[in-house]
Every structure is written in C-alpha cells, then in structure tokens.
C-alpha cells in the first residue's frame, strides 16, 4: 500500500506560561486547520525532565542539574507544504534552546 502524505501532526512541549504564545504562532502560520475550522489544537498537561550540559544555555534550570518542569504538550495538524514555515515560527517563539518537536505523518482515510 502506498501513502501520499499530505498532512502531519506537530507535537511540541512548552512551559505552561509560554503555551498560548506557541499555540497562536503555529496557528497563525497555518497549522491547526481541520475543514472549515482554524486554531484546532489539543493540549495535555505534562511534566518534562532535562539536564542541561555545561555547553547549554538553558531557559530554565542550571547546568548539570536535573530539572522537572510542568509543561503543556500541544498537538496540531499541519499541511505538508507549510511544515517548514510553521516549524521556523515555532522555534522563533519557543523559549527553549532546543525544543522537543515530533512530526508524525498522517494517513488520509481515503488511502486506506
């Protein structure tokens, strides 16, 4: 079975105080459209852990110290043709030096 990927799901975690800024930025660039609806996202509260190295410039925390941060995981669908533009904007507004971003290809129901 061959699949022509036309949409992906972008998933990113962000500190809760920064979540609306990130959500608005990706939706303003065109992510989060489902049919006649825009700004379609889903969020889950989560805890993120990380330990910055000596070479890191952390937004939160200190080098070589394990951090636990309350975060929001934001998920949004995105047309494959604008993914790079959306990711560029996401990185511009995200506070982390290295945001964890997942990109998952979506299969159209018609292709099944």
matplotlib code that plots the C-alpha trace (Angstrom):
import matplotlib.pyplot as plt

x = [0.0, 1.4, 0.5, 0.8, 1.4, -0.4, -0.7, 1.4, 0.8, 3.2, 3.7, 5.7, 6.1, 6.4, 6.4, 2.8, 3.3, 4.5, 1.9, -0.6, 2.2, 3.4, -0.1, -1.0, 2.2, 1.8, -1.9, -1.1, 1.3, -1.5, -1.3, -4.4, -6.9, -9.5, -12.1, -13.8, -12.2, -8.9, -6.9, -7.7, -5.2, -5.2, -3.2, -2.2, -0.5, 2.7, 6.0, 9.2, 12.6, 16.0, 19.6, 21.5, 25.1, 28.0, 27.6, 23.8, 22.2, 19.0, 15.9, 15.0, 17.5, 21.2, 23.9, 24.3, 21.2, 18.1, 15.0, 11.4, 9.1, 5.3, 4.7, 1.9, 2.0, 0.5, -0.7, -1.9, -2.4, -0.4, -0.4, 2.9, 3.5, 3.8, 5.5, 8.9, 7.4, 5.4, 8.4, 10.5, 7.9, 7.5, 11.3, 11.3, 8.7, 9.6, 11.6, 13.8, 17.2, 16.3, 12.5, 11.5, 9.3, 7.7, 6.4, 4.1, 2.9, -0.9, -2.7, -5.9, -8.8, -9.3, -5.9, -6.9]
y = [0.0, 3.4, 6.5, 10.1, 12.0, 15.4, 16.2, 15.8, 16.2, 18.6, 17.8, 20.1, 20.6, 24.1, 25.6, 26.4, 30.2, 30.1, 27.8, 30.3, 32.2, 29.0, 27.8, 31.2, 31.3, 27.9, 28.5, 32.0, 30.2, 27.8, 24.8, 23.6, 23.7, 21.0, 21.6, 24.9, 25.3, 27.0, 27.0, 23.4, 22.1, 19.8, 20.2, 17.9, 18.9, 17.0, 17.0, 17.4, 16.5, 17.6, 18.1, 20.9, 20.2, 22.6, 23.8, 24.5, 27.9, 26.8, 29.0, 27.2, 25.5, 25.1, 23.1, 19.6, 19.7, 17.6, 19.8, 18.9, 21.4, 21.5, 21.7, 21.7, 19.3, 21.0, 19.0, 20.4, 19.1, 20.8, 20.6, 19.1, 22.1, 24.6, 22.4, 24.1, 27.6, 26.5, 24.9, 28.0, 30.2, 27.7, 27.8, 31.7, 31.9, 28.8, 29.7, 26.5, 26.5, 23.0, 22.4, 18.7, 18.6, 15.4, 15.3, 12.4, 11.7, 11.3, 9.0, 10.1, 7.9, 7.6, 6.0, 3.0]
z = [0.0, -1.0, 1.0, -0.2, 3.0, 2.7, 6.4, 9.6, 13.2, 15.0, 18.7, 21.0, 24.7, 26.2, 29.7, 30.6, 30.8, 27.1, 25.7, 24.3, 22.5, 20.8, 20.0, 18.5, 16.5, 14.8, 14.1, 12.6, 10.2, 9.1, 11.4, 13.1, 10.2, 10.0, 7.4, 8.0, 11.4, 12.4, 15.6, 16.1, 18.7, 21.7, 24.8, 27.6, 30.8, 31.4, 33.3, 31.3, 32.6, 31.3, 32.5, 30.7, 29.9, 30.5, 26.9, 27.2, 27.7, 29.5, 29.7, 32.9, 35.3, 35.7, 34.0, 35.3, 37.4, 36.6, 36.1, 36.3, 34.6, 34.3, 30.6, 28.1, 25.1, 22.1, 19.1, 15.8, 12.3, 9.5, 5.7, 4.5, 2.2, 5.1, 7.8, 7.5, 7.7, 10.8, 12.5, 11.8, 13.5, 16.4, 17.1, 17.0, 19.8, 21.8, 24.9, 24.9, 23.2, 21.8, 21.8, 21.5, 18.4, 17.0, 13.4, 12.7, 9.1, 8.9, 6.5, 4.7, 5.3, 1.6, 1.2, 3.4]

ax = plt.figure().add_subplot(projection="3d")
ax.plot(x, y, z, "-o")
ax.set_aspect("equal")
plt.show()
